[in-house]
Amino acid sequence: MFVSPQNTPIQNLGLLQEANVYGLLYADVMCSAAESLQQFDPFMQSLQVPTLAELFKSKSSPFHWNASFEEFQNKRCLILHTSGTTGQPKLVQYTHGTLACADNDTFMSVPEGRRAQNADQFNFSPPGRYYSPFPPHHVSYSMRSSYS
């Protein structure tokens, strides 16, 4: 779950507690937000992660997934939150099944003369990087109205 720098520390802490999250990983640019959270919950474990540049340079071992999809399809794997523009931010929880539906969207046929409007649009040739300026901590209005 990503906390938002736009929320107050109390709002972020409330979201973390509601999601049963009791540890915090944060980037250097979020030091002040992490410190604010720890003022309100001094028992929250926290760890500053390496910079994005350091992560891009690093090598990690492959992670081998040994569970079946059926075991995890209804377990949450991603938690975002609404923006809070109409009140307190609310949790939006995604399960593995939810993301599998979105992933399966790439198999939908595209009408002739049209460009795919699904995740297939991110299959770049040649491969490259994709930058999204949208904040990763909350979902857009259309998602919020559908899932909150």
N, C-alpha and C positions, 0 to 999 in steps of 0.2 A: 504494500500500500504506500502510495506517495502522499506525503503531507504537503499542504499548500502554504507557500509563504504569504498568501493573501488572507489566510485564516488567522485568527488570534491563537496564541498558544493553547488557551482553554478549549477552543473549538477543535484544534488538531488533537489534543489529548483526549477529548471526548470521543472523537472518531476512532482513534487507536484503541481506546478501551472498549468501545462498542464492538470493534472487530476482533477483540481478544488478541491484540498485538502488544507485546510487552518488551520489545527490543527495537532499537533504532539504528539503522545504517544510514549514514549521511555523507554527502560530498562536502568538500571544503567551502563551497559557496553557501551551504546551508548551516554552517557552524552556529550562527546566531539563533536560527530557529531551533536547532538541537539544544543549545544552552537554555533557551526559553522554556522548552518542554521539560528539561531536567530541573528547572527551578520549581515547577509545579509537581513533578514526580521524580524525586531524587533517586528512587529505586529503579528507574527504567535503565536497562542496560543500553549502552550506545557504543558505536564504533564508527570512526571516520574511514570511509573507503578510499581507495586510490583514485587519482584523477582519471578522467576519461582517456587522456593521452597515455597514461601509464597502463590502463586496461587494454588499449589497442595494441600496445607493445608486448604485452604479456602473453604467455602460452599457458593453456590449462589442459588438464587431462580430460578425455571424453567422459561424459556422464552417461552411464548405462542404465536405462530405464527397464526394470524387470517386471513391472506390474501391468495388468491388462487394462484396457480402456474401460471395461465394464466396472472394474474396481474403483475407478476414479472419476467417471463421467459426471457424477453428482457432487463431487467435492470441489470446494472453491479453489481457484488458482490465481485469481487477480481481484483486488479490491480497489475501486476508485471511489470518488464521491462527487456529489453534485456541487455546483458552484456556491450554493448558499445565497443566491441573489434574492430568493423569496423566503428566507428564514435560515435556520440552521442547516449546514451541509448534511446530506444524508448519504449513507453508504450505498454503493452499487456493487454487488458481488457477482462475479463471473465464475462459472464452473468450467471444468474441462469440456463438458458437453456443449456449453454455450460457445466456446471458442472453436470447437470442432465443427459446429454448424457454420460459423463464419469461414473456417478453413475450407469446408466442403463447397462453399459458394464458387470457388475457382473452377468447379466442374460444370457449372451451369453454362448452357450454350448462349452465345452472344449473337443477336440478330445481325444479319449481313449488313455491312456498311457502318456498323457501330463499334465503338471501343468498349472493352470490358469496364464496368464500373465497380468491380469487386477487387479483392486482394491481388488478382492477376496483374493489375496495373503496376504493381511494385516488382514484377519480374523483369528487371532491366536487362537489356542486351546492348553492350557488354555489361557484366555485373558491376555494380557501384554501390554507393551509399545513398540513403534517403534521409533528408532532414525534414522534420515536422516541427513547425513553430508552435503548434498547439500544446498547451501545458499538459503534462502527463498525469496530473493529480486529479483532474475531474473530467467528466464526460460532457459532450455537447448537449444542447437542449433536446435534440431529437432522441438521443439515447436516454437522457434523463427522464423524459416523459414516458418512454417505453419500459424502463426497468426500475424506476424508483418506487 
